[in-house]
Amino acid sequence: MENVKYPENIELKKKIKPCDIALIARASGKSEDLIRKVFQGNRKMKPAVRRVYDTVVKFNVALENALMLDKKPNV
């Protein structure tokens, strides 16, 4: 198994969708390769990337709540 420097970033990846990596890369001005390495635990997450990550997670939660995706329908 590969040696991981930042295991906390692997845990953070569980809160985002695969398509969010491209969104985070574009919004933070970083490359997709760098963002993938961050979420694999090989690179440190910079504050600019963390701010964008927090915003994406916040909006994903708000969208799920608005669409009631995580709730069971009333039957």
CHARMM internal coordinates of N, CA and C (Angstrom, degrees):
IC EDIT
DIST 1 N 1 CA 1.4527
DIST 1 CA 1 C 1.5190
ANGL 1 N 1 CA 1 C 109.24
DIST 1 C 2 N 1.3003
ANGL 1 CA 1 C 2 N 115.69
DIHE 1 N 1 CA 1 C 2 N 144.48
DIST 2 N 2 CA 1.4541
ANGL 1 C 2 N 2 CA 121.84
DIHE 1 CA 1 C 2 N 2 CA -177.96
DIST 2 CA 2 C 1.5274
ANGL 2 N 2 CA 2 C 110.80
DIHE 1 C 2 N 2 CA 2 C -73.51
DIST 2 C 3 N 1.3071
ANGL 2 CA 2 C 3 N 115.98
DIHE 2 N 2 CA 2 C 3 N 145.42
DIST 3 N 3 CA 1.4493
ANGL 2 C 3 N 3 CA 121.52
DIHE 2 CA 2 C 3 N 3 CA 178.75
DIST 3 CA 3 C 1.5197
ANGL 3 N 3 CA 3 C 109.80
DIHE 2 C 3 N 3 CA 3 C -76.63
DIST 3 C 4 N 1.3242
ANGL 3 CA 3 C 4 N 117.12
DIHE 3 N 3 CA 3 C 4 N 123.56
DIST 4 N 4 CA 1.4639
ANGL 3 C 4 N 4 CA 122.63
DIHE 3 CA 3 C 4 N 4 CA -177.46
DIST 4 CA 4 C 1.5179
ANGL 4 N 4 CA 4 C 108.83
DIHE 3 C 4 N 4 CA 4 C -104.25
DIST 4 C 5 N 1.3366
ANGL 4 CA 4 C 5 N 116.21
DIHE 4 N 4 CA 4 C 5 N 127.07
DIST 5 N 5 CA 1.4623
ANGL 4 C 5 N 5 CA 120.70
DIHE 4 CA 4 C 5 N 5 CA -179.19
DIST 5 CA 5 C 1.5229
ANGL 5 N 5 CA 5 C 112.63
DIHE 4 C 5 N 5 CA 5 C -82.95
DIST 5 C 6 N 1.3393
ANGL 5 CA 5 C 6 N 116.71
DIHE 5 N 5 CA 5 C 6 N -34.73
DIST 6 N 6 CA 1.4621
ANGL 5 C 6 N 6 CA 121.29
DIHE 5 CA 5 C 6 N 6 CA -174.47
DIST 6 CA 6 C 1.5288
ANGL 6 N 6 CA 6 C 110.42
DIHE 5 C 6 N 6 CA 6 C -126.58
DIST 6 C 7 N 1.3364
ANGL 6 CA 6 C 7 N 118.19
DIHE 6 N 6 CA 6 C 7 N 79.89
DIST 7 N 7 CA 1.4756
ANGL 6 C 7 N 7 CA 120.26
DIHE 6 CA 6 C 7 N 7 CA -177.79
DIST 7 CA 7 C 1.5326
ANGL 7 N 7 CA 7 C 113.17
DIHE 6 C 7 N 7 CA 7 C -66.50
DIST 7 C 8 N 1.3192
ANGL 7 CA 7 C 8 N 118.46
DIHE 7 N 7 CA 7 C 8 N -21.31
DIST 8 N 8 CA 1.4647
ANGL 7 C 8 N 8 CA 120.51
DIHE 7 CA 7 C 8 N 8 CA 179.55
DIST 8 CA 8 C 1.5334
ANGL 8 N 8 CA 8 C 110.93
DIHE 7 C 8 N 8 CA 8 C -65.35
DIST 8 C 9 N 1.3295
ANGL 8 CA 8 C 9 N 117.50
DIHE 8 N 8 CA 8 C 9 N -28.70
DIST 9 N 9 CA 1.4596
ANGL 8 C 9 N 9 CA 120.46
DIHE 8 CA 8 C 9 N 9 CA 178.97
DIST 9 CA 9 C 1.5239
ANGL 9 N 9 CA 9 C 111.67
DIHE 8 C 9 N 9 CA 9 C -69.85
DIST 9 C 10 N 1.3152
ANGL 9 CA 9 C 10 N 116.84
DIHE 9 N 9 CA 9 C 10 N -29.63
DIST 10 N 10 CA 1.4643
ANGL 9 C 10 N 10 CA 120.61
DIHE 9 CA 9 C 10 N 10 CA 177.42
DIST 10 CA 10 C 1.5261
ANGL 10 N 10 CA 10 C 109.53
DIHE 9 C 10 N 10 CA 10 C -67.18
DIST 10 C 11 N 1.3171
ANGL 10 CA 10 C 11 N 116.59
DIHE 10 N 10 CA 10 C 11 N -38.47
DIST 11 N 11 CA 1.4619
ANGL 10 C 11 N 11 CA 120.80
DIHE 10 CA 10 C 11 N 11 CA 177.08
DIST 11 CA 11 C 1.5236
ANGL 11 N 11 CA 11 C 110.86
DIHE 10 C 11 N 11 CA 11 C -66.24
DIST 11 C 12 N 1.3285
ANGL 11 CA 11 C 12 N 117.54
DIHE 11 N 11 CA 11 C 12 N -37.16
DIST 12 N 12 CA 1.4594
ANGL 11 C 12 N 12 CA 121.09
DIHE 11 CA 11 C 12 N 12 CA 179.64
DIST 12 CA 12 C 1.5214
ANGL 12 N 12 CA 12 C 111.87
DIHE 11 C 12 N 12 CA 12 C -66.22
DIST 12 C 13 N 1.3241
ANGL 12 CA 12 C 13 N 116.67
DIHE 12 N 12 CA 12 C 13 N -29.61
DIST 13 N 13 CA 1.4638
ANGL 12 C 13 N 13 CA 120.98
DIHE 12 CA 12 C 13 N 13 CA -178.49
DIST 13 CA 13 C 1.5207
ANGL 13 N 13 CA 13 C 111.67
DIHE 12 C 13 N 13 CA 13 C -64.97
DIST 13 C 14 N 1.3143
ANGL 13 CA 13 C 14 N 118.27
DIHE 13 N 13 CA 13 C 14 N -24.15
DIST 14 N 14 CA 1.4490
ANGL 13 C 14 N 14 CA 121.86
DIHE 13 CA 13 C 14 N 14 CA -178.25
DIST 14 CA 14 C 1.5289
ANGL 14 N 14 CA 14 C 112.48
DIHE 13 C 14 N 14 CA 14 C -66.53
DIST 14 C 15 N 1.3328
ANGL 14 CA 14 C 15 N 117.63
DIHE 14 N 14 CA 14 C 15 N -19.37
DIST 15 N 15 CA 1.4611
ANGL 14 C 15 N 15 CA 121.58
DIHE 14 CA 14 C 15 N 15 CA -178.07
DIST 15 CA 15 C 1.5195
ANGL 15 N 15 CA 15 C 113.70
DIHE 14 C 15 N 15 CA 15 C -89.84
DIST 15 C 16 N 1.3326
ANGL 15 CA 15 C 16 N 118.35
DIHE 15 N 15 CA 15 C 16 N -6.88
DIST 16 N 16 CA 1.4600
ANGL 15 C 16 N 16 CA 120.25
DIHE 15 CA 15 C 16 N 16 CA -178.30
DIST 16 CA 16 C 1.5178
ANGL 16 N 16 CA 16 C 110.99
DIHE 15 C 16 N 16 CA 16 C -114.67
DIST 16 C 17 N 1.3231
ANGL 16 CA 16 C 17 N 114.84
DIHE 16 N 16 CA 16 C 17 N 163.23
DIST 17 N 17 CA 1.4575
ANGL 16 C 17 N 17 CA 121.80
DIHE 16 CA 16 C 17 N 17 CA 176.98
DIST 17 CA 17 C 1.5221
ANGL 17 N 17 CA 17 C 108.14
DIHE 16 C 17 N 17 CA 17 C -93.43
DIST 17 C 18 N 1.3318
ANGL 17 CA 17 C 18 N 118.17
DIHE 17 N 17 CA 17 C 18 N 159.92
DIST 18 N 18 CA 1.4733
ANGL 17 C 18 N 18 CA 120.26
DIHE 17 CA 17 C 18 N 18 CA 179.55
DIST 18 CA 18 C 1.5295
ANGL 18 N 18 CA 18 C 113.54
DIHE 17 C 18 N 18 CA 18 C -58.52
DIST 18 C 19 N 1.3282
ANGL 18 CA 18 C 19 N 117.51
DIHE 18 N 18 CA 18 C 19 N -33.92
DIST 19 N 19 CA 1.4668
ANGL 18 C 19 N 19 CA 119.79
DIHE 18 CA 18 C 19 N 19 CA -179.63
DIST 19 CA 19 C 1.5225
ANGL 19 N 19 CA 19 C 111.87
DIHE 18 C 19 N 19 CA 19 C -72.97
DIST 19 C 20 N 1.3254
ANGL 19 CA 19 C 20 N 118.52
DIHE 19 N 19 CA 19 C 20 N -16.43
DIST 20 N 20 CA 1.4603
ANGL 19 C 20 N 20 CA 121.42
DIHE 19 CA 19 C 20 N 20 CA -179.18
DIST 20 CA 20 C 1.5246
ANGL 20 N 20 CA 20 C 112.60
DIHE 19 C 20 N 20 CA 20 C -71.71
DIST 20 C 21 N 1.3157
ANGL 20 CA 20 C 21 N 117.95
DIHE 20 N 20 CA 20 C 21 N -19.75
DIST 21 N 21 CA 1.4603
ANGL 20 C 21 N 21 CA 120.43
DIHE 20 CA 20 C 21 N 21 CA 179.61
DIST 21 CA 21 C 1.5213
ANGL 21 N 21 CA 21 C 110.21
DIHE 20 C 21 N 21 CA 21 C -62.94
DIST 21 C 22 N 1.3265
ANGL 21 CA 21 C 22 N 116.76
DIHE 21 N 21 CA 21 C 22 N -43.62
DIST 22 N 22 CA 1.4675
ANGL 21 C 22 N 22 CA 120.51
DIHE 21 CA 21 C 22 N 22 CA 178.33
DIST 22 CA 22 C 1.5244
ANGL 22 N 22 CA 22 C 110.58
DIHE 21 C 22 N 22 CA 22 C -65.65
DIST 22 C 23 N 1.3171
ANGL 22 CA 22 C 23 N 117.02
DIHE 22 N 22 CA 22 C 23 N -38.80
DIST 23 N 23 CA 1.4592
ANGL 22 C 23 N 23 CA 121.31
DIHE 22 CA 22 C 23 N 23 CA 178.74
DIST 23 CA 23 C 1.5258
ANGL 23 N 23 CA 23 C 111.32
DIHE 22 C 23 N 23 CA 23 C -64.13
DIST 23 C 24 N 1.3222
ANGL 23 CA 23 C 24 N 116.62
DIHE 23 N 23 CA 23 C 24 N -44.13
DIST 24 N 24 CA 1.4658
ANGL 23 C 24 N 24 CA 121.19
DIHE 23 CA 23 C 24 N 24 CA 178.89
DIST 24 CA 24 C 1.5207
ANGL 24 N 24 CA 24 C 110.38
DIHE 23 C 24 N 24 CA 24 C -64.19
DIST 24 C 25 N 1.3278
ANGL 24 CA 24 C 25 N 116.53
DIHE 24 N 24 CA 24 C 25 N -40.67
DIST 25 N 25 CA 1.4683
ANGL 24 C 25 N 25 CA 120.53
DIHE 24 CA 24 C 25 N 25 CA 179.99
DIST 25 CA 25 C 1.5298
ANGL 25 N 25 CA 25 C 110.81
DIHE 24 C 25 N 25 CA 25 C -62.83
DIST 25 C 26 N 1.3090
ANGL 25 CA 25 C 26 N 115.91
DIHE 25 N 25 CA 25 C 26 N -46.57
DIST 26 N 26 CA 1.4628
ANGL 25 C 26 N 26 CA 119.60
DIHE 25 CA 25 C 26 N 26 CA -177.87
DIST 26 CA 26 C 1.5305
ANGL 26 N 26 CA 26 C 111.54
DIHE 25 C 26 N 26 CA 26 C -66.61
DIST 26 C 27 N 1.3321
ANGL 26 CA 26 C 27 N 117.08
DIHE 26 N 26 CA 26 C 27 N -43.36
DIST 27 N 27 CA 1.4579
ANGL 26 C 27 N 27 CA 120.84
DIHE 26 CA 26 C 27 N 27 CA -176.84
DIST 27 CA 27 C 1.5340
ANGL 27 N 27 CA 27 C 112.43
DIHE 26 C 27 N 27 CA 27 C -70.59
DIST 27 C 28 N 1.3267
ANGL 27 CA 27 C 28 N 117.17
DIHE 27 N 27 CA 27 C 28 N -30.68
DIST 28 N 28 CA 1.4658
ANGL 27 C 28 N 28 CA 119.88
DIHE 27 CA 27 C 28 N 28 CA -178.54
DIST 28 CA 28 C 1.5229
ANGL 28 N 28 CA 28 C 112.36
DIHE 27 C 28 N 28 CA 28 C -90.78
DIST 28 C 29 N 1.3301
ANGL 28 CA 28 C 29 N 117.09
DIHE 28 N 28 CA 28 C 29 N -11.69
DIST 29 N 29 CA 1.4597
ANGL 28 C 29 N 29 CA 120.23
DIHE 28 CA 28 C 29 N 29 CA -179.86
DIST 29 CA 29 C 1.5200
ANGL 29 N 29 CA 29 C 113.23
DIHE 28 C 29 N 29 CA 29 C 80.58
DIST 29 C 30 N 1.2917
ANGL 29 CA 29 C 30 N 117.49
DIHE 29 N 29 CA 29 C 30 N 17.36
DIST 30 N 30 CA 1.4709
ANGL 29 C 30 N 30 CA 122.97
DIHE 29 CA 29 C 30 N 30 CA 178.91
DIST 30 CA 30 C 1.5234
ANGL 30 N 30 CA 30 C 109.17
DIHE 29 C 30 N 30 CA 30 C -106.33
DIST 30 C 31 N 1.3297
ANGL 30 CA 30 C 31 N 116.42
DIHE 30 N 30 CA 30 C 31 N 167.07
DIST 31 N 31 CA 1.4640
ANGL 30 C 31 N 31 CA 120.01
DIHE 30 CA 30 C 31 N 31 CA 179.18
DIST 31 CA 31 C 1.5264
ANGL 31 N 31 CA 31 C 110.25
DIHE 30 C 31 N 31 CA 31 C -81.79
DIST 31 C 32 N 1.3314
ANGL 31 CA 31 C 32 N 115.17
DIHE 31 N 31 CA 31 C 32 N 155.84
DIST 32 N 32 CA 1.4628
ANGL 31 C 32 N 32 CA 119.76
DIHE 31 CA 31 C 32 N 32 CA 178.15
DIST 32 CA 32 C 1.5206
ANGL 32 N 32 CA 32 C 110.99
DIHE 31 C 32 N 32 CA 32 C -63.49
DIST 32 C 33 N 1.3200
ANGL 32 CA 32 C 33 N 116.43
DIHE 32 N 32 CA 32 C 33 N -35.48
DIST 33 N 33 CA 1.4701
ANGL 32 C 33 N 33 CA 120.33
DIHE 32 CA 32 C 33 N 33 CA 177.87
DIST 33 CA 33 C 1.5288
ANGL 33 N 33 CA 33 C 111.29
DIHE 32 C 33 N 33 CA 33 C -59.02
DIST 33 C 34 N 1.3195
ANGL 33 CA 33 C 34 N 115.94
DIHE 33 N 33 CA 33 C 34 N -44.64
DIST 34 N 34 CA 1.4671
ANGL 33 C 34 N 34 CA 120.35
DIHE 33 CA 33 C 34 N 34 CA 179.97
DIST 34 CA 34 C 1.5226
ANGL 34 N 34 CA 34 C 110.28
DIHE 33 C 34 N 34 CA 34 C -63.50
DIST 34 C 35 N 1.3189
ANGL 34 CA 34 C 35 N 117.06
DIHE 34 N 34 CA 34 C 35 N -43.32
DIST 35 N 35 CA 1.4668
ANGL 34 C 35 N 35 CA 120.37
DIHE 34 CA 34 C 35 N 35 CA -178.92
DIST 35 CA 35 C 1.5286
ANGL 35 N 35 CA 35 C 110.33
DIHE 34 C 35 N 35 CA 35 C -65.43
DIST 35 C 36 N 1.3225
ANGL 35 CA 35 C 36 N 117.68
DIHE 35 N 35 CA 35 C 36 N -38.60
DIST 36 N 36 CA 1.4757
ANGL 35 C 36 N 36 CA 120.19
DIHE 35 CA 35 C 36 N 36 CA 176.58
DIST 36 CA 36 C 1.5291
ANGL 36 N 36 CA 36 C 110.71
DIHE 35 C 36 N 36 CA 36 C -63.10
DIST 36 C 37 N 1.3332
ANGL 36 CA 36 C 37 N 116.78
DIHE 36 N 36 CA 36 C 37 N -41.24
DIST 37 N 37 CA 1.4637
ANGL 36 C 37 N 37 CA 120.17
DIHE 36 CA 36 C 37 N 37 CA 178.52
DIST 37 CA 37 C 1.5182
ANGL 37 N 37 CA 37 C 111.36
DIHE 36 C 37 N 37 CA 37 C -65.61
DIST 37 C 38 N 1.3339
ANGL 37 CA 37 C 38 N 116.71
DIHE 37 N 37 CA 37 C 38 N -35.18
DIST 38 N 38 CA 1.4654
ANGL 37 C 38 N 38 CA 120.52
DIHE 37 CA 37 C 38 N 38 CA 177.04
DIST 38 CA 38 C 1.5195
ANGL 38 N 38 CA 38 C 109.66
DIHE 37 C 38 N 38 CA 38 C -61.49
DIST 38 C 39 N 1.3343
ANGL 38 CA 38 C 39 N 116.84
DIHE 38 N 38 CA 38 C 39 N -46.92
DIST 39 N 39 CA 1.4658
ANGL 38 C 39 N 39 CA 119.92
DIHE 38 CA 38 C 39 N 39 CA -177.19
DIST 39 CA 39 C 1.5232
ANGL 39 N 39 CA 39 C 113.21
DIHE 38 C 39 N 39 CA 39 C -78.96
DIST 39 C 40 N 1.3163
ANGL 39 CA 39 C 40 N 118.39
DIHE 39 N 39 CA 39 C 40 N -9.53
DIST 40 N 40 CA 1.4608
ANGL 39 C 40 N 40 CA 121.42
DIHE 39 CA 39 C 40 N 40 CA 171.20
DIST 40 CA 40 C 1.5260
ANGL 40 N 40 CA 40 C 110.48
DIHE 39 C 40 N 40 CA 40 C -86.83
DIST 40 C 41 N 1.3261
ANGL 40 CA 40 C 41 N 116.89
DIHE 40 N 40 CA 40 C 41 N -10.36
DIST 41 N 41 CA 1.4507
ANGL 40 C 41 N 41 CA 121.40
DIHE 40 CA 40 C 41 N 41 CA 178.68
DIST 41 CA 41 C 1.5136
ANGL 41 N 41 CA 41 C 114.21
DIHE 40 C 41 N 41 CA 41 C 91.74
DIST 41 C 42 N 1.3268
ANGL 41 CA 41 C 42 N 118.07
DIHE 41 N 41 CA 41 C 42 N 9.99
DIST 42 N 42 CA 1.4620
ANGL 41 C 42 N 42 CA 121.23
DIHE 41 CA 41 C 42 N 42 CA -178.11
DIST 42 CA 42 C 1.5228
ANGL 42 N 42 CA 42 C 113.32
DIHE 41 C 42 N 42 CA 42 C -90.95
DIST 42 C 43 N 1.3275
ANGL 42 CA 42 C 43 N 117.68
DIHE 42 N 42 CA 42 C 43 N -23.54
DIST 43 N 43 CA 1.4580
ANGL 42 C 43 N 43 CA 121.57
DIHE 42 CA 42 C 43 N 43 CA -178.56
DIST 43 CA 43 C 1.5187
ANGL 43 N 43 CA 43 C 109.88
DIHE 42 C 43 N 43 CA 43 C -124.62
DIST 43 C 44 N 1.3122
ANGL 43 CA 43 C 44 N 115.56
DIHE 43 N 43 CA 43 C 44 N 153.84
DIST 44 N 44 CA 1.4546
ANGL 43 C 44 N 44 CA 120.99
DIHE 43 CA 43 C 44 N 44 CA 179.64
DIST 44 CA 44 C 1.5231
ANGL 44 N 44 CA 44 C 110.10
DIHE 43 C 44 N 44 CA 44 C -78.80
DIST 44 C 45 N 1.3278
ANGL 44 CA 44 C 45 N 116.44
DIHE 44 N 44 CA 44 C 45 N 142.48
DIST 45 N 45 CA 1.4554
ANGL 44 C 45 N 45 CA 120.51
DIHE 44 CA 44 C 45 N 45 CA 178.52
DIST 45 CA 45 C 1.5214
ANGL 45 N 45 CA 45 C 109.10
DIHE 44 C 45 N 45 CA 45 C -83.21
DIST 45 C 46 N 1.3132
ANGL 45 CA 45 C 46 N 116.24
DIHE 45 N 45 CA 45 C 46 N 119.70
DIST 46 N 46 CA 1.4609
ANGL 45 C 46 N 46 CA 122.62
DIHE 45 CA 45 C 46 N 46 CA 179.42
DIST 46 CA 46 C 1.5266
ANGL 46 N 46 CA 46 C 109.75
DIHE 45 C 46 N 46 CA 46 C -77.90
DIST 46 C 47 N 1.3366
ANGL 46 CA 46 C 47 N 117.78
DIHE 46 N 46 CA 46 C 47 N 157.82
DIST 47 N 47 CA 1.4711
ANGL 46 C 47 N 47 CA 120.41
DIHE 46 CA 46 C 47 N 47 CA -178.88
DIST 47 CA 47 C 1.5306
ANGL 47 N 47 CA 47 C 114.19
DIHE 46 C 47 N 47 CA 47 C -59.20
DIST 47 C 48 N 1.3265
ANGL 47 CA 47 C 48 N 118.00
DIHE 47 N 47 CA 47 C 48 N -35.56
DIST 48 N 48 CA 1.4740
ANGL 47 C 48 N 48 CA 120.11
DIHE 47 CA 47 C 48 N 48 CA 178.76
DIST 48 CA 48 C 1.5178
ANGL 48 N 48 CA 48 C 110.73
DIHE 47 C 48 N 48 CA 48 C -64.76
DIST 48 C 49 N 1.3217
ANGL 48 CA 48 C 49 N 117.12
DIHE 48 N 48 CA 48 C 49 N -40.80
DIST 49 N 49 CA 1.4593
ANGL 48 C 49 N 49 CA 121.43
DIHE 48 CA 48 C 49 N 49 CA 178.45
DIST 49 CA 49 C 1.5265
ANGL 49 N 49 CA 49 C 109.73
DIHE 48 C 49 N 49 CA 49 C -68.25
DIST 49 C 50 N 1.3150
ANGL 49 CA 49 C 50 N 117.32
DIHE 49 N 49 CA 49 C 50 N -38.32
DIST 50 N 50 CA 1.4695
ANGL 49 C 50 N 50 CA 121.20
DIHE 49 CA 49 C 50 N 50 CA -179.62
DIST 50 CA 50 C 1.5290
ANGL 50 N 50 CA 50 C 111.41
DIHE 49 C 50 N 50 CA 50 C -64.98
DIST 50 C 51 N 1.3400
ANGL 50 CA 50 C 51 N 117.23
DIHE 50 N 50 CA 50 C 51 N -39.34
DIST 51 N 51 CA 1.4654
ANGL 50 C 51 N 51 CA 120.02
DIHE 50 CA 50 C 51 N 51 CA 178.15
DIST 51 CA 51 C 1.5233
ANGL 51 N 51 CA 51 C 110.90
DIHE 50 C 51 N 51 CA 51 C -62.98
DIST 51 C 52 N 1.3244
ANGL 51 CA 51 C 52 N 116.76
DIHE 51 N 51 CA 51 C 52 N -43.79
DIST 52 N 52 CA 1.4628
ANGL 51 C 52 N 52 CA 120.58
DIHE 51 CA 51 C 52 N 52 CA 179.12
DIST 52 CA 52 C 1.5260
ANGL 52 N 52 CA 52 C 109.61
DIHE 51 C 52 N 52 CA 52 C -66.20
DIST 52 C 53 N 1.3225
ANGL 52 CA 52 C 53 N 117.77
DIHE 52 N 52 CA 52 C 53 N -42.05
DIST 53 N 53 CA 1.4675
ANGL 52 C 53 N 53 CA 122.05
DIHE 52 CA 52 C 53 N 53 CA 178.36
DIST 53 CA 53 C 1.5283
ANGL 53 N 53 CA 53 C 110.62
DIHE 52 C 53 N 53 CA 53 C -58.24
DIST 53 C 54 N 1.3283
ANGL 53 CA 53 C 54 N 116.83
DIHE 53 N 53 CA 53 C 54 N -47.14
DIST 54 N 54 CA 1.4643
ANGL 53 C 54 N 54 CA 120.60
DIHE 53 CA 53 C 54 N 54 CA 179.94
DIST 54 CA 54 C 1.5269
ANGL 54 N 54 CA 54 C 111.61
DIHE 53 C 54 N 54 CA 54 C -61.20
DIST 54 C 55 N 1.3258
ANGL 54 CA 54 C 55 N 116.60
DIHE 54 N 54 CA 54 C 55 N -39.91
DIST 55 N 55 CA 1.4625
ANGL 54 C 55 N 55 CA 120.88
DIHE 54 CA 54 C 55 N 55 CA 178.88
DIST 55 CA 55 C 1.5212
ANGL 55 N 55 CA 55 C 110.92
DIHE 54 C 55 N 55 CA 55 C -65.61
DIST 55 C 56 N 1.3218
ANGL 55 CA 55 C 56 N 117.49
DIHE 55 N 55 CA 55 C 56 N -43.63
DIST 56 N 56 CA 1.4689
ANGL 55 C 56 N 56 CA 121.54
DIHE 55 CA 55 C 56 N 56 CA -179.85
DIST 56 CA 56 C 1.5248
ANGL 56 N 56 CA 56 C 110.56
DIHE 55 C 56 N 56 CA 56 C -63.07
DIST 56 C 57 N 1.3181
ANGL 56 CA 56 C 57 N 117.17
DIHE 56 N 56 CA 56 C 57 N -44.51
DIST 57 N 57 CA 1.4700
ANGL 56 C 57 N 57 CA 120.70
DIHE 56 CA 56 C 57 N 57 CA 179.93
DIST 57 CA 57 C 1.5280
ANGL 57 N 57 CA 57 C 110.13
DIHE 56 C 57 N 57 CA 57 C -64.21
DIST 57 C 58 N 1.3304
ANGL 57 CA 57 C 58 N 116.89
DIHE 57 N 57 CA 57 C 58 N -41.62
DIST 58 N 58 CA 1.4646
ANGL 57 C 58 N 58 CA 121.05
DIHE 57 CA 57 C 58 N 58 CA -179.95
DIST 58 CA 58 C 1.5293
ANGL 58 N 58 CA 58 C 110.80
DIHE 57 C 58 N 58 CA 58 C -62.29
DIST 58 C 59 N 1.3309
ANGL 58 CA 58 C 59 N 117.24
DIHE 58 N 58 CA 58 C 59 N -44.64
DIST 59 N 59 CA 1.4584
ANGL 58 C 59 N 59 CA 120.32
DIHE 58 CA 58 C 59 N 59 CA -179.67
DIST 59 CA 59 C 1.5305
ANGL 59 N 59 CA 59 C 112.05
DIHE 58 C 59 N 59 CA 59 C -70.49
DIST 59 C 60 N 1.3216
ANGL 59 CA 59 C 60 N 118.20
DIHE 59 N 59 CA 59 C 60 N -33.53
DIST 60 N 60 CA 1.4681
ANGL 59 C 60 N 60 CA 120.59
DIHE 59 CA 59 C 60 N 60 CA 176.08
DIST 60 CA 60 C 1.5273
ANGL 60 N 60 CA 60 C 111.04
DIHE 59 C 60 N 60 CA 60 C -63.85
DIST 60 C 61 N 1.3240
ANGL 60 CA 60 C 61 N 116.64
DIHE 60 N 60 CA 60 C 61 N -41.28
DIST 61 N 61 CA 1.4616
ANGL 60 C 61 N 61 CA 120.69
DIHE 60 CA 60 C 61 N 61 CA 178.81
DIST 61 CA 61 C 1.5252
ANGL 61 N 61 CA 61 C 110.01
DIHE 60 C 61 N 61 CA 61 C -66.50
DIST 61 C 62 N 1.3342
ANGL 61 CA 61 C 62 N 116.95
DIHE 61 N 61 CA 61 C 62 N -43.21
DIST 62 N 62 CA 1.4606
ANGL 61 C 62 N 62 CA 120.68
DIHE 61 CA 61 C 62 N 62 CA 179.18
DIST 62 CA 62 C 1.5228
ANGL 62 N 62 CA 62 C 111.06
DIHE 61 C 62 N 62 CA 62 C -63.30
DIST 62 C 63 N 1.3213
ANGL 62 CA 62 C 63 N 117.44
DIHE 62 N 62 CA 62 C 63 N -39.39
DIST 63 N 63 CA 1.4562
ANGL 62 C 63 N 63 CA 121.20
DIHE 62 CA 62 C 63 N 63 CA 178.75
DIST 63 CA 63 C 1.5231
ANGL 63 N 63 CA 63 C 111.47
DIHE 62 C 63 N 63 CA 63 C -66.78
DIST 63 C 64 N 1.3204
ANGL 63 CA 63 C 64 N 117.44
DIHE 63 N 63 CA 63 C 64 N -42.00
DIST 64 N 64 CA 1.4617
ANGL 63 C 64 N 64 CA 120.86
DIHE 63 CA 63 C 64 N 64 CA 177.87
DIST 64 CA 64 C 1.5184
ANGL 64 N 64 CA 64 C 111.08
DIHE 63 C 64 N 64 CA 64 C -63.30
DIST 64 C 65 N 1.3303
ANGL 64 CA 64 C 65 N 116.61
DIHE 64 N 64 CA 64 C 65 N -39.58
DIST 65 N 65 CA 1.4618
ANGL 64 C 65 N 65 CA 119.88
DIHE 64 CA 64 C 65 N 65 CA 178.60
DIST 65 CA 65 C 1.5180
ANGL 65 N 65 CA 65 C 111.39
DIHE 64 C 65 N 65 CA 65 C -68.06
DIST 65 C 66 N 1.3311
ANGL 65 CA 65 C 66 N 117.30
DIHE 65 N 65 CA 65 C 66 N -40.24
DIST 66 N 66 CA 1.4631
ANGL 65 C 66 N 66 CA 120.74
DIHE 65 CA 65 C 66 N 66 CA -179.29
DIST 66 CA 66 C 1.5220
ANGL 66 N 66 CA 66 C 111.18
DIHE 65 C 66 N 66 CA 66 C -66.95
DIST 66 C 67 N 1.3120
ANGL 66 CA 66 C 67 N 116.93
DIHE 66 N 66 CA 66 C 67 N -37.08
DIST 67 N 67 CA 1.4573
ANGL 66 C 67 N 67 CA 120.75
DIHE 66 CA 66 C 67 N 67 CA -179.28
DIST 67 CA 67 C 1.5234
ANGL 67 N 67 CA 67 C 113.16
DIHE 66 C 67 N 67 CA 67 C -90.23
DIST 67 C 68 N 1.3252
ANGL 67 CA 67 C 68 N 116.02
DIHE 67 N 67 CA 67 C 68 N -3.79
DIST 68 N 68 CA 1.4620
ANGL 67 C 68 N 68 CA 123.30
DIHE 67 CA 67 C 68 N 68 CA -178.78
DIST 68 CA 68 C 1.5165
ANGL 68 N 68 CA 68 C 111.42
DIHE 67 C 68 N 68 CA 68 C 54.62
DIST 68 C 69 N 1.3130
ANGL 68 CA 68 C 69 N 117.48
DIHE 68 N 68 CA 68 C 69 N 44.85
DIST 69 N 69 CA 1.4575
ANGL 68 C 69 N 69 CA 121.83
DIHE 68 CA 68 C 69 N 69 CA -179.59
DIST 69 CA 69 C 1.5220
ANGL 69 N 69 CA 69 C 112.53
DIHE 68 C 69 N 69 CA 69 C -74.14
DIST 69 C 70 N 1.3214
ANGL 69 CA 69 C 70 N 116.99
DIHE 69 N 69 CA 69 C 70 N -29.29
DIST 70 N 70 CA 1.4557
ANGL 69 C 70 N 70 CA 119.41
DIHE 69 CA 69 C 70 N 70 CA -177.36
DIST 70 CA 70 C 1.5308
ANGL 70 N 70 CA 70 C 112.48
DIHE 69 C 70 N 70 CA 70 C -94.54
DIST 70 C 71 N 1.3049
ANGL 70 CA 70 C 71 N 117.39
DIHE 70 N 70 CA 70 C 71 N -2.60
DIST 71 N 71 CA 1.4521
ANGL 70 C 71 N 71 CA 120.94
DIHE 70 CA 70 C 71 N 71 CA -178.18
DIST 71 CA 71 C 1.5346
ANGL 71 N 71 CA 71 C 109.67
DIHE 70 C 71 N 71 CA 71 C -100.28
DIST 71 C 72 N 1.3229
ANGL 71 CA 71 C 72 N 114.90
DIHE 71 N 71 CA 71 C 72 N 151.43
DIST 72 N 72 CA 1.4659
ANGL 71 C 72 N 72 CA 119.64
DIHE 71 CA 71 C 72 N 72 CA 176.28
DIST 72 CA 72 C 1.5212
ANGL 72 N 72 CA 72 C 108.85
DIHE 71 C 72 N 72 CA 72 C -82.26
DIST 72 C 73 N 1.3265
ANGL 72 CA 72 C 73 N 117.29
DIHE 72 N 72 CA 72 C 73 N 141.83
DIST 73 N 73 CA 1.4721
ANGL 72 C 73 N 73 CA 119.03
DIHE 72 CA 72 C 73 N 73 CA -179.33
DIST 73 CA 73 C 1.5338
ANGL 73 N 73 CA 73 C 111.50
DIHE 72 C 73 N 73 CA 73 C -70.75
DIST 73 C 74 N 1.3165
ANGL 73 CA 73 C 74 N 114.81
DIHE 73 N 73 CA 73 C 74 N 150.16
DIST 74 N 74 CA 1.4664
ANGL 73 C 74 N 74 CA 120.29
DIHE 73 CA 73 C 74 N 74 CA 176.04
DIST 74 CA 74 C 1.5200
ANGL 74 N 74 CA 74 C 109.21
DIHE 73 C 74 N 74 CA 74 C -80.21
DIST 74 C 75 N 1.3133
ANGL 74 CA 74 C 75 N 115.05
DIHE 74 N 74 CA 74 C 75 N 116.32
DIST 75 N 75 CA 1.4748
ANGL 74 C 75 N 75 CA 119.10
DIHE 74 CA 74 C 75 N 75 CA -178.15
DIST 75 CA 75 C 1.4889
ANGL 75 N 75 CA 75 C 109.87
DIHE 74 C 75 N 75 CA 75 C -116.12
END
COOR INIT
IC SEED 1 N 1 CA 1 C
IC BUILD
